[in-house]
C-alpha cells in the first residue's frame, strides 16, 4: 500500500508571530520555519504503518517555495521513502492546494492520503475535506486512531461530546488530530541518509493546475492590546465590578 502524506512549511510554533510594518502579512524574514505540527503527526502515522508492514512506500509531498525542501528532508529523515516538492512562491488558498494534491495523487495513485487536520498559520481546516470532494475518496477527519483492515481503514474521529468510528473503503483520505500519536525525533544517521533520498521538484503548471486565487488579503493586523486583569478580594467585589465597571450583569 502506498501512502501519500502532505506536509506544510509554517512558522515554528515556538516563535512569536509579528505583523509586517506595512500590514501586508506576517514577518517571515529571519524567522525559524518548521513542519506544521499536525503534518508531523501525519508523517509519524505513515511511518508506523510502514513499520507494521502495512504500507510499502511513504511519499511526502509539500506545496511551497524552494526552502520547503528543508521540511521534506525532515520527513525523509523521519522515515519517508521519497519526497515531491510542488514549487511555487504564490500565496495559495486551501482549494488551490487541494487541486495540486489531487494532481499529485492522480500520478502517484496512493491507497491512503494523510494530511494534518489544519495548519497553525492559516488555521483553515479545509484542505483535506476539499481534496476528498475533488478525488471522490472516502474521508475520515480529526482522526485519533487509524487501523487498516484489508481494503478498509477504520478511523476513530474526535467529535463534539465523544468519538465516532467510521469504516472507509480504500483509497481514502485521513486528516490527523493531536491525540493520534506522538511524533518521533529524527536521529543523526537518518538525517544524513535523508540527503541521499530522492526529492523531485515539479511546478503547478507541469501538473496542469492553475493557482490563481479568487481571494485577496487586504490587511493583516495584530490583535488589540488588552488591559491587564485584576484580583478581587471576594465575591461581593467581583459582582460589584461586573455590574458597575464591566456592565455585563
N, C-alpha and C positions, 0 to 999 in steps of 0.2 A: 504494500500500500504506500502510495506516495502522499506525503503531507506537505502542503504549501503553507508557510507561516509568514504573515506580514509583520513588518516592524516599522516603526516611525522614529525619526530623529527629532527630539524635543529638548528644550532647556532642562538641564538636570533638576530633579525635584528638590534638591537642597539649595538651589540658587534662588535668591530673592529677585523676582522679575521686576525690571524697571521699564517704564514707558519712555520712548524717544522724546527728545525735546520738542520736535515738531508735531508730536501726536499722530504720527503716521503708522505706528506699530510698536512692537516690543523691541528693546535694545538687545541685539544678538552679538555685537562686536565684543570679542574677548570674553565671551560667556561660555561656561562649560556646557557642552551638549552631551546627551546620553540617549540610550534607548528608552522609549516610553515604558514605564513600569508594567503596564498591562500587557504590552508586547513581550516583555521578558517572561511573563507567565506563560504566554502562548508558545514561545520558543522552548521553555522548560518542559511543557506538556508534550510537545512534538518529540523532544529528545527522549522522554520517558517512554513514549510509545515505541520508539526505535529500540530502546534498551530491552523492552519486553518482547521484542521480535515481531511486533505488530506492524510497525512502519518499516519499510525497506529503504526509503530515502526521504530526507528532510531538506526542503528547499526554502531558503529565506528570501523574501523579496521586500524591497523598500522603494518608495517613490520620493525622490528628493534631489538635492544638489550633489555635486561630486563628493563633498565632505561626508555624505551619508554612508560612504564606503566603510567608515570607521565603525558604525553601528552594525553593518553587515559582517564585518570581520569579527566583531564581538559575538554575533550569532554563530559564526563558523567556529569560533574558539569554544563556545558552549557545547557544540556537537552537531550543528547543521552540516550537511554534506557539500552543498554549494549555494551560491547566492546570485541574485539578479538585482541590479540597480536600474530602475527606470529613471533616468537622469533628467531633471528639469529644475529650473530656478523659478518657475511660475508659482504663484500663491494659489494652491489648489483647494477647492472645496471637497466635501465628502463625496459628492456624486462623481466628480472627475476622478478621484482616487479609486472609487468603486469600479468605474469603467475601465481604468487601467488594470486593476487587479483581475477583472473579468477577462481582458485580453491576454494577460499572462496565464490565467487558468485555462483558457482555450488552447494555448500552446502546450502547457505542461500536463494537462489532464490529471490533476490530483484527485484522490478519492476523499480527502479531508482538507479543508481550509481552516486555519486557526488565525484569529485576529484578537487583539486586545479589545475589550468592550468599548473603550473610549481612550482618547489621548488626553494627557494632562494639560496640553496647551489650548486647543480649541474646545475640548470637553463636549464634543457634539454627540457622541454615541449614535452615529448614523451609518458609518461605512459598511459594517457587517450586514446590517439589515438591507441596505441598498444593493450590496453585492448579491445577497440572497434573491432579491427581486430580479436582478439582471440575469443571473445564471439559472434561476428556477430551482436551485438546490434547496433541500430542506435545511432549516437553520435552528440552532439552539443558542440562545443568548444568555449572558450573565451566568456562565457555567461555573459551578463549584465542584463538579465531579464529571469525568468523562470516561466511559467504558465502551470499548469497541467489542462488538459481539457479531462475528461473521460479517454479513453485509449490512449490519446496522451499527449505530452508535447510540448508546443511552446517555443522555445528558441531564444531569440534575441542575436545575435552574434556581437561582435565588429570586424569589418574588416577594411582593408585599405580604407579610404575615407568615412566611414559611418557604417551603421548597416544592418544586414541581419537577417530576422526571418525565422526559419525553424520549421516545424511540424514533430516531431519524434513519431513514434509508440512505446509504451512501450512493453518490457523493453528497457531502453535507458541509455546512459552514457552522463553526462554533466560535462564539466570542467569549473570552475568558474573564472571569471575575477574580477578585483578590484572594478568595479562600480556596481556589483550585489547587495551588501548590506554592512552594517557596523556591524561587529560582536559585540555582547554584552559582558559585563564583567560578570564573574561568581560571584554570591552572596555567602557570607559565609555559609548560611544554605544549599545551593545547593552543595557547596564544601564538606560539612560534609556528606550529603546524598549520594554523589558520591562514597564515600568509601565503601558503602554497596551495590552498584550496581554490577551486575555480570561482571567479566572481565575474559574471558577464554584465556588460553595460548596454542598455538599449535606450531608446527615447520614446516618448508617447507617439511621435509621428511614425516611427517604424512599426509600432503596434497598431497604427491606424486609429488612434484615439485623439480627438480634439479636446484640448484642455482649457479652452476659453471659458471664463466664468461669467455667469449672469449676476454675480454678487460683487459689490464694490465696498471696500472698507472706507468709510468716510472719516472716522476719527477714533482714536484709541485714548482713553483717559484712565488715570489711576483712580482707585476708589477715594471718595471724600474722606478727609481726616475725621476720626471720631474722637469725641472728648473722653477723657479717662473716667472710669467708673469710680464710685464711692462706696464706702462701707457705712451701714446704718447700725444703730445700737440695738434696736428691737423692731418688732413687727409694727408697732404703732407708728414709729418714724418712717418705716418703709411705706405704709399705707398713706401717710400724710404727703410724702414726696411724690408718690404715684398719682395722687389726687390733685395736689396743688401745683407741682412743678412739671411733671411729665404730662399731666392731664389725660391719663389713659383710663382712669376709673372715675 
